[in-house]
Amino acid sequence: MIATAAAHTARAAEDRHVLAIQDTTELNFSRHDGSKRGFGKVGNGVDIGLFLHPVVVVAADSGGILGLAEAITINRTKRVTQHRRKRSVKKKESQRWLDGLVAASEVLSSARLVTMIADRECDFYAELIAPRPDNVHLLIRSGQDRGLLGGGRLFAAADAFPIAARRTIDVPARPGGRPARKADLAIGFGSVSIARPQHQVPRDWPASVQLRLVVAREIDPPKGEKPIVWRLLTTHALDNLADAERMIGFYRRRWIIEQVFRTLKAQGFDIEDSQILDADTMTKLATATLIAAVRVMQLILARDGSTGQQLTDALDQADEALVEALVSKLEGKTAKQRNPHPNGSLARFAWVIGRLGGWDGYVGGGYKPAGPKTMAYGLQRFDAVRHGWKLRQELLGHA
């Protein structure tokens, strides 16, 4: 399943600058712990479940999803007794970040440029010094106040950068937590040489690694809100303010993978309510559902035409005839009931999927666009129709 999804992503990414976004989500099955077997513990050390670590590929210019490059599943069935500093990276769960980097580098080898994006959990020295193809760069949010070559600490160096500009951004809401708001950020940037850690690391690791650092710090956050502080380590060149702002823009697209996780869970497929009993079967289901969640979010982001994507980012070119046949069938008689998007666009396909899922086709004026559950059902129906369509084509070809 992953290989098939990755092959399509590779074609869509060819000769483009893409963002390969890594993150880990927890699948908690505590509501069904009496009926499941073979599951390890999740983050709290008590509940049972799995961890899913995908690499979602996004177009750097538009933010449109292109597909999945990798998906790693972790089942913590064994209790770790050895201290983390005495274990090699290959024996730690942090190896998943390195595996994601390698997999994405291979899958996206035909991309013009790849920017690997990750949050603070990916900030470990082995990732920063890992071998990479020339077209692959890192953009990682710093999570540790690391020592610098020649003395000093990373956070103090970041604080000393002069403010190059101030910008206002929209901060999305978090479900059950922080409401959406605007944030005023002070931006600084520069270069740092991070020293090799002193504790239990291979002596053949380089003594330091030189990286560029972008700092975005919130000014006067709302009362009771923790201020935003992003310290972004990157291997990209930072020659001016425009480069620094571009890195911030890329990092903000990391939110897309959070939207995929929400679709995978309560706001879409509700994977954590699955009745599957054993861990091996659940791993397969989780992978299949992740692929579906990526497809759904691809259409959600593209449905208004803002990503400017073509149909081929989701389907083969040969499928356009089927899409147009469905447009003709699903359009109504009035202008408001017609597909407003151009032929060959992903937005046009998203309209079709929404209609197949039960959406009435109206937008604006209090009407809502098709949501994740509607899109999921529409994709299910489309895949069945496409199977029949291709079977008919094959039969006609042999007639």
VENRA-V799696 format. One record per pair of residues at least 24 apart in sequence whose ideal C-beta (glycine too) atoms are under 8 Angstrom apart, sorted by sequence separation. I is the first residue (numbers start at 1). J is the second residue. D is the distance in whole Angstrom. If there is no record, write none. Layout:
# VENRA-V799696
I/J/D
I/J/D
This chain:
# VENRA-V799696
26/50/8
27/51/7
50/74/7
51/75/8
72/96/5
97/121/8
109/133/7
111/135/7
113/137/7
115/139/5
116/140/8
119/143/8
120/144/8
163/187/7
164/188/6
189/213/7
211/235/6
212/236/7
214/238/7
269/293/6
320/344/6
327/351/8
337/361/5
354/378/6
357/381/7
26/51/6
27/52/6
50/75/5
51/76/7
97/122/5
163/188/6
164/189/6
189/214/5
212/237/7
264/289/6
268/293/6
323/348/7
327/352/6
330/355/4
336/361/7
337/362/8
350/375/8
353/378/4
356/381/5
25/51/7
101/127/7
109/135/8
162/188/6
188/214/8
189/215/7
212/238/4
264/290/6
323/349/6
326/352/5
330/356/7
336/362/6
352/378/8
353/379/6
356/382/6
24/51/6
25/52/5
72/99/6
94/121/8
97/124/7
105/132/6
161/188/3
187/214/7
188/215/5
24/52/7
25/53/8
72/100/7
98/126/6
105/133/5
108/136/8
161/189/6
187/215/7
268/296/6
24/53/4
70/99/7
98/127/6
101/130/6
161/190/5
187/216/5
188/217/8
264/293/4
323/352/6
326/355/8
332/361/7
353/382/6
356/385/8
23/53/7
70/100/5
94/124/6
97/127/5
158/188/7
186/216/7
214/244/5
260/290/8
263/293/4
326/356/7
352/382/7
22/53/7
23/54/7
69/100/8
101/132/7
105/136/5
185/216/5
186/217/5
330/361/8
22/54/8
94/126/8
98/130/6
104/136/8
185/217/7
186/218/8
216/248/5
261/293/8
314/346/6
22/55/5
70/103/4
94/127/8
157/190/7
185/218/6
186/219/6
214/247/5
260/293/5
263/296/5
311/344/5
313/346/6
21/55/7
42/76/7
69/103/6
70/104/6
184/218/7
185/219/7
214/248/6
260/294/6
263/297/5
310/344/6
311/345/6
315/349/7
20/55/5
21/56/5
40/75/5
41/76/5
69/104/5
89/124/8
101/136/8
157/192/6
183/218/5
184/219/5
310/345/6
311/346/6
314/349/6
20/56/8
21/57/8
39/75/7
40/76/3
184/220/7
305/341/6
309/345/7
310/346/6
20/57/5
21/58/6
38/75/8
40/77/4
70/107/7
89/126/5
260/297/5
263/300/8
308/345/8
309/346/4
311/348/7
19/57/7
39/77/8
40/78/7
69/107/4
154/192/6
183/221/7
259/297/5
309/347/8
311/349/5
18/57/5
19/58/5
38/77/7
69/108/6
194/233/8
307/346/7
18/58/7
19/59/8
154/194/7
305/345/7
307/347/8
18/59/6
19/60/5
181/222/6
192/233/8
256/297/7
259/300/8
17/59/8
18/60/6
51/93/8
305/347/4
16/59/6
17/60/4
53/96/5
150/193/7
185/228/7
304/347/7
13/57/6
16/60/7
17/61/7
148/192/6
149/193/4
181/225/8
302/346/4
303/347/6
12/57/8
55/100/5
148/193/6
149/194/7
183/228/5
256/301/7
302/347/5
148/194/6
149/195/5
53/100/7
57/104/7
147/194/8
148/195/6
178/225/7
191/238/7
299/346/7
303/350/4
9/57/5
18/66/6
55/103/6
146/194/5
147/195/5
190/238/8
298/346/8
302/350/5
303/351/7
20/69/6
55/104/5
146/195/7
189/238/5
16/66/8
24/74/8
57/107/8
147/197/8
299/349/7
300/350/8
57/108/7
146/197/8
147/198/8
299/350/4
303/354/7
161/213/8
189/241/8
13/66/6
60/113/7
166/219/7
12/66/4
13/67/8
161/215/6
187/241/7
189/243/8
299/353/6
12/67/6
60/115/7
158/213/6
189/244/4
299/354/8
157/213/7
159/215/8
188/244/8
326/382/8
9/66/6
158/215/5
171/228/7
187/244/6
9/67/3
149/207/7
187/245/7
8/67/6
9/68/6
149/208/4
154/213/8
326/385/7
9/69/6
6/67/7
187/248/7
5/67/6
6/68/6
5/68/5
6/69/5
185/248/8
322/385/7
6/70/7
322/386/6
304/369/7
2/68/7
128/194/7
303/369/6
303/370/7
319/386/7
322/389/5
2/70/7
2/71/5
125/194/8
300/370/8
125/196/7
142/213/8
300/371/8
24/96/7
125/197/5
300/372/6
138/211/8
158/231/5
22/97/6
297/372/7
300/375/6
125/201/7
129/205/6
155/231/7
165/241/6
296/372/5
299/375/5
129/206/6
154/231/7
164/241/5
22/100/5
167/245/7
22/101/8
126/205/8
169/248/8
296/375/5
20/100/8
125/205/7
129/209/5
164/244/7
165/245/7
296/376/5
299/379/8
128/209/5
167/248/8
22/104/8
128/211/7
169/252/7
172/255/6
296/379/7
20/104/4
125/209/8
292/376/7
295/379/6
175/262/7
292/379/7
20/108/6
141/230/6
142/231/4
18/108/6
141/231/7
142/232/7
141/232/6
142/233/5
175/266/8
140/232/7
141/233/8
175/267/8
18/111/5
139/232/6
140/233/5
13/107/8
17/111/7
20/114/6
22/116/7
139/233/8
140/234/8
13/108/5
15/110/7
16/111/6
17/112/6
18/113/7
19/114/8
20/115/7
22/117/7
23/118/7
138/233/7
139/234/5
14/110/5
15/111/7
16/112/6
17/113/4
18/114/6
19/115/5
20/116/5
21/117/5
22/118/5
23/119/6
138/234/6
6/103/8
10/107/5
13/110/7
14/111/7
15/112/5
16/113/8
17/114/8
18/115/7
20/117/7
21/118/7
24/121/7
137/234/7
138/235/5
139/236/7
9/107/6
10/108/7
13/111/4
17/115/7
19/117/5
137/235/5
9/108/8
10/109/8
137/236/5
10/110/6
22/122/7
6/107/5
132/235/8
268/372/4
128/233/7
267/372/6
268/373/6
267/373/8
269/376/7
139/247/6
268/376/6
263/372/5
123/233/7
141/251/7
262/372/8
139/250/6
139/251/6
263/376/8
85/199/5
86/200/6
85/200/4
115/236/7
117/250/6
117/251/6
115/250/6
119/254/7
117/253/7
118/254/8
117/254/5
60/250/7
63/253/5
65/256/7
60/253/8
63/256/7
58/253/6
58/256/6
56/256/7
56/257/5
77/279/8
54/257/7
56/260/6
75/279/5
54/260/7
75/283/7
73/283/5
52/264/8
73/286/6
73/287/7
71/287/5
71/290/6
71/291/8
68/290/7
49/272/8
68/291/6
68/294/5
67/294/6
50/279/7
65/294/6
19/250/6
23/254/7
67/298/8
21/253/7
50/282/7
65/297/6
66/298/8
21/254/6
50/283/7
65/298/4
19/253/6
23/257/5
52/286/6
64/298/7
21/256/6
22/257/8
23/258/7
52/287/8
21/257/5
25/261/4
50/286/6
54/290/6
65/301/6
64/301/6
65/302/8
23/261/8
27/265/8
52/290/6
56/294/6
63/301/7
64/302/6
25/264/7
40/279/8
25/265/8
35/275/8
36/276/8
37/277/6
38/278/5
39/279/5
54/294/8
31/272/7
36/277/6
37/278/6
38/279/4
31/273/7
32/274/8
35/277/6
36/278/7
37/279/7
38/280/7
29/272/6
32/275/7
36/279/8
39/282/8
64/307/3
27/271/6
28/272/6
62/306/8
63/307/6
64/308/7
27/272/6
29/274/8
62/307/4
64/309/4
36/282/8
62/308/5
67/313/8
62/309/7
66/313/6
59/307/7
65/313/8
64/313/7
59/309/7
29/282/8
59/313/8
27/282/8
27/286/6
64/346/7
1/284/8
2/287/6
1/287/6
5/291/5
1/288/6
2/291/8
5/294/8
1/291/6
12/312/7
11/312/8
12/313/5
